[in-house]
Structure formats: C-alpha cells, structure tokens
Amino acid sequence: MAVKSVFAEKRDLYDLIPVIQNWLIENGYNVTAIANRIDAKKGESNITLFLENYPSGCLIKVLSGDQFFENLKEYLSNQHLLSYQISCPYCGRAVEASKSKCPFCGGSIK
C-alpha cells in the first residue's frame, strides 16, 4: 500500500470528513473518525485517511490500494469537491498536478 494524496480546494476537513465517512459506511466499511484521521475496515481491507487543512483547501492523504484511491477520487469529483492538486513528496505542500517541479522547494513532482 502506498500513500497517495488529492487536494480539495476551498474545502476543509470539517466539510470532508462527514462526506467521506458516509460514503465509506454506504460501501460497507466499519469507520472510525478521530480528529483529522479516518480509519475504515472491510474484511481484510484496511484504509487510513489523513486530512490536513491549508489556507486554500484540504489535503487528503490516503493509505490504501490503488483501486480504493481511484474510487474515492471519482466519488469526490462527482460531488464537486476536488481540484487536481497533489502533495509535493519533498515539502508536502499542495501543487497543481500538471507541474513537473514544486514551485515551493523545487523538488520533482513526477
């Protein structure tokens, strides 16, 4: 499992946690949410999400398999909650997904 990130522009974790939590429950997961963390379990599948507020929105870090991450992105996109930014692997700041270098630290994005 890898940590992948997606950015919800102009949203905060207080907007997103209930939306994500309800979606997980509707999909049969047992869900626990504490502060900025959501843990979900369904059978042998364990998912962990961390949400971090920034002035321009909320970064959602997801520890899961690739298919779950894609399903979550699709759901949030359909709910009009996503922009297409990712977290820089070096400094952690939100960067447009189309960039090849982080404008903050100069690290390679791709």
C-alpha positions in Angstrom: 0.0 0.0 0.0 1.2 3.5 -0.8 0.2 6.9 0.4 -1.5 9.0 -2.3 -2.8 12.5 -2.0 -5.5 14.6 -3.5 -6.5 18.2 -2.8 -10.0 19.6 -2.2 -9.8 23.3 -3.0 -11.8 25.7 -0.8 -12.9 22.9 1.5 -11.7 22.0 5.0 -11.6 18.7 6.9 -14.8 19.6 8.7 -16.6 19.6 5.3 -15.0 16.5 4.1 -14.9 14.1 7.0 -18.7 13.5 7.2 -18.9 13.2 3.4 -16.1 10.6 3.2 -17.3 8.8 6.4 -20.8 8.4 5.0 -19.5 7.2 1.6 -17.4 4.5 3.4 -20.3 3.4 5.5 -22.6 3.1 2.4 -19.9 0.9 0.9 -19.9 -1.5 3.8 -16.8 -0.3 5.8 -16.6 -0.1 9.6 -15.5 3.5 10.2 -13.8 5.3 13.0 -13.0 9.1 12.7 -10.8 10.8 15.3 -9.7 14.4 14.8 -8.3 14.6 11.3 -8.0 10.8 10.7 -10.4 8.3 9.3 -9.8 4.5 9.7 -12.0 2.1 7.7 -12.1 -1.7 7.7 -14.0 -4.1 5.4 -13.0 -7.7 5.6 -9.2 -7.8 5.1 -9.1 -4.3 3.7 -7.8 -1.5 6.0 -7.9 2.1 4.8 -6.5 5.2 6.6 -7.1 8.8 5.5 -5.4 11.9 7.0 -6.9 15.3 6.2 -4.8 18.5 6.6 -6.2 22.0 6.3 -4.3 24.6 4.3 -5.4 28.2 3.6 -6.5 27.2 0.1 -8.2 23.9 0.9 -7.8 20.4 2.4 -5.1 17.8 1.5 -6.4 14.3 1.7 -3.7 11.6 2.2 -4.9 8.1 1.6 -3.1 4.9 2.7 -4.8 2.2 0.6 -4.7 0.2 -2.5 -4.8 1.9 -5.9 -8.4 0.9 -6.7 -9.8 2.4 -3.5 -7.9 5.6 -4.1 -9.3 5.9 -7.6 -12.9 5.1 -6.4 -12.6 7.8 -3.7 -11.3 10.4 -6.2 -14.1 9.6 -8.6 -16.7 9.9 -5.8 -15.3 13.2 -4.5 -15.0 14.5 -8.1 -18.7 13.6 -8.7 -19.6 15.5 -5.6 -17.6 18.5 -7.0 -15.2 18.5 -4.0 -11.9 18.0 -5.8 -9.4 20.1 -7.6 -6.4 18.5 -9.3 -3.6 19.2 -7.0 -1.2 16.8 -5.4 1.2 16.9 -2.4 4.8 17.5 -3.1 6.7 14.4 -2.0 9.5 16.6 -0.6 7.9 19.5 1.2 4.3 18.3 1.4 2.7 21.5 0.0 -0.2 21.3 -2.5 1.0 21.7 -6.1 -1.0 21.6 -9.4 -0.9 18.0 -10.7 0.2 19.3 -14.1 3.5 20.7 -12.7 6.7 18.8 -13.0 8.6 20.7 -10.3 7.3 22.0 -7.0 7.2 25.9 -7.1 8.0 26.0 -3.3 11.0 23.6 -2.9 12.0 22.8 -6.5 11.5 19.0 -5.9 10.5 16.8 -8.8 6.7 16.0 -8.8 6.7 13.2 -11.4 
